[in-house]
Structures are given as C-alpha cells and as structure tokens.
Amino acid sequence: MSKVWIEKLLEEPELYLLRIDDDQIRYFEATWDIPEGITYNAYLMKTDNAVILFDAWKKEYTEEFLEALSSIVDPKEITHIVVHHMEPDHSGALPKVLEVNGYKAKIIGTIFAKRLLEAFFGIKENVHAIEDGEELRIGNRTFKFITVPWLHWPDTMITYLIEDKIIFGCDAGGGYSIPEAIDDSDDKIVEKYLPYVTKYIVTVIGHYHKYIVENLEKIKNMGIVNDVKMILPGHGLIWRKNPQMIFEYYAKVGAGIPTKGKVLVVYDSMYGFVEKSIQIAIDELRKQGFNPVVYKFTDKEAPAVGNILGEVPDSEALIIGASTYEANIHPRIRYTLYELLDKANYEKPVLILGTFGWAGVAGREIETLIKRSKFDHVDTIEVKGQTIPEDEVRIRKGVRKLIQKLRK
C-alpha cells in the first residue's frame, strides 16, 4: 500500500504537505522505467478567510487524496485551487475535489491551463487565467504567479508567496524516487536522491532543456531565488535547508555542465564483436586518465534507456558502439539514440564504433544522425567481424582524437 505523508510545514500561515509514495508505478508517462518510484506532492494553506490547495495527485490516488485532505480541512472550505501544471499526475484528482467542494473554489492557472482544464475534464467555470507576473491578494498573503513555459508543458507556472518567500515549483525542482524523508535536511538522503533528479530532468524536461536555463535565469533576475526560504516541488524532496541548491542543480543539468574525466560509453553486442572494440576504447580511455561509465545491450542485459539519458548531461564526451542489424542500426541502440538526440542533445564530442559482417551500415547511419544534432562528431571507425591489430590501432587513435577535443 502506498504511503501517505501529511506534514505541517509552517504554523503561520498554516501550510501542509500532502505526499503519496507511488511504489506501484513502473513506467512514468508509460515510457520511462522507474523501479525507484515517484511521489506526488500537493500543498494546502490556511490563511485569513481562505483555504488554498496547490495541485493534487494522480487520478488513481483520488480517494487517498480526499482522505488526506479531509484530515486537515473540510474540502467544502477550499476557496482557491492553484493549478501549476495540468499533466494528470498533478491534476487527476482535481475533478473529484471540485465535486466534493461543490465547485465553489476559484481555480487559478495560466491561459493554457484554462484550455486544458476544459479539454481534459470539461471544467470551464470559475477559472482565473493569470498574466505572467500577476499578483493576487488571497487572505492575508500575496501570491505572485510566474509563467515558466516548457518546464515542461506550455501551461506551466510557479507561485511565489511574497511575505514568506516560498516557491511552489511543481515539476521545477522535482525528481524521481521515493526519498526516505520529506526534505533536504539529511545530506546523505540528498546525495542519494540527486541522480534521480538528473534522470527526471532529462527524461521529462530534456526535450526543452534550453528553457530550463532561460526560465531559471528569468526567476533569478526577479530577485526571488537568492531570498527564497523554501521550494516546494510536485515530486520528491522539498527544499528548505538549502533551497537555492535545487535550482542551481537544475541549471547545471540544463546547461550540460560536465564532470571532469567522465565519458559515457553505450553499445550493443550480440555476439561479442562490438564488445571487443569497446574494450579497446575503454582501455585507452583509462590509460589517458578518463573514467568511462558503461552501459551495454547484450544477450544478458538491457539497461533502462532513462538511466542512460541521465548520464549524458555531466559527461564530457560519448562513445557509441553499434552493430549493423538488418542494414540498419541495432534496434536497441537505434531507440537509445532517438531518445538521446531528443532528450539529451548537448554540444559534446562523440566517437562512433561500428561493427558489421557483410555490409557496414550502423556507423554511417549513426554518423548522419549525430551530424544533424548539437553533438560534435569526432570520428567513425567501422570494423568488419573480429577486431584485428590494425583495427585496434584505429580505435586507440580515435579515442585520442576524442580526448584532444576535450583538451582544446
């Protein structure tokens, strides 16, 4: 049974976290393999003559959400509902909440959210579409609504509670997994959690990663980030020990800031031929003082593509190995490449190692894809069948060429 957390975050105004740990999910957005699970975070605030709900949970947890909500307040007393993002993992329980509320609450969101409320749920009454930067006085507090489109839908916004310097971030600031705590007070929990944040950023927001940097710069220029005391995302840990840290981390991933010496190596090997070439490349990387992080598709293992994508932003370079399969790229690598070029398209050098039996195609096909992307194609080395000494010389030379790109 999924665990429900109801935690009081502030006394004045009364502010609560409502979190459920979704340990049943296996594929986020029916795509990304997340055995680590995910949380859905909503928030409730009581202030003078107002009760404000910030987002909700996934539809499958509607009954649990209503039970948690009702333990704090009678849903009929909710006066406002702030919808930061209409993706159903945050809005799925909303129709039932409104029904129990008697449709009295005013819904606040962007113009895009207003359109999606009608499209998804037929909700079109009592909806206020905010302007970017608009401020509303609700109870005895001032709420500033800031649009952050493409983090990660066009409807997305964040809310800044001016008097208390709190940001309600929804997807901005979130991550996969089910942390053992609600906040960032334990450094060990944060360290364990951050790789799942990277994986989340790349798989969920990666297609729009340039907007991460742009929108965070927008918020920073408003003078909000330096003063913020708490960041409350829609997934994962909340940030109150060091709230600036999570936005800095998001900006780093969005910009693809590398970890020195890290090279991501991804390959398939049906019968060991590609693996031989890759082993030579890995050996040369280590001789040159680099740290290869390796993912391989073989007859014994198939890593989750989301995990691979999560390694791209802080890698200095990539090596991609593939066999020719039915006059094309091996299907596992082909799919990985498709998602990599869509979700993790960074200006990083790439070395391609292809292996074939009767006709070499994979290397050339990958090269074509890489040259159309932001990645920097360094070299393509094709090997026919088993790797012979002449091939080893070419592979080691290719790796050194890759490294030269990094040292410029």
TAURBEL-V171759 format. One record per helix or strand of 3 or more residues. SS is the DSSP state (alpha for helix, beta for strand). FROM is the first residue (numbers start at 1). TO is the last residue. If there is no record, write none. Layout:
{{SS & FROM & TO} {SS & FROM & TO}}
This chain:
{{beta & 4 & 10} {beta & 14 & 22} {beta & 38 & 47} {beta & 50 & 54} {alpha & 59 & 70} {alpha & 75 & 77} {beta & 80 & 82} {alpha & 88 & 91} {alpha & 94 & 101} {beta & 106 & 109} {alpha & 111 & 121} {beta & 127 & 129} {beta & 135 & 138} {beta & 141 & 147} {beta & 157 & 161} {beta & 166 & 170} {alpha & 187 & 221} {beta & 230 & 233} {alpha & 244 & 255} {beta & 262 & 268} {alpha & 273 & 287} {beta & 291 & 297} {alpha & 305 & 312} {beta & 317 & 324} {alpha & 331 & 343} {beta & 349 & 356} {alpha & 362 & 371} {beta & 376 & 384} {alpha & 389 & 407}}
